[in-house]
């Protein structure tokens, strides 16, 4: 789902979705609820209080390891959380553009 599609479905703007993703900004509660509904997850799952339901974490050890690492991010100071999110977004953008090398996770 693109940022534009998510924004339209949640009744917000693409710019707001981008801010929440890249700046570690937190949306207002009505937006959290709308995003959770669109993404078909609980608000607790969306904000990282609970692990996502479903078989993905149980069936995929790599995803489970990554989820646990990202749970550690929420214990970091906000400035460091934003830095981690910017790094992830930068790597994901480079990967989508075909410019990133592919290293195994955890190495």
Helices and strands as residue ranges (DSSP letters): H 3-10, H 14-22, H 29-39, H 43-46, H 56-59, H 61-73, H 78-96
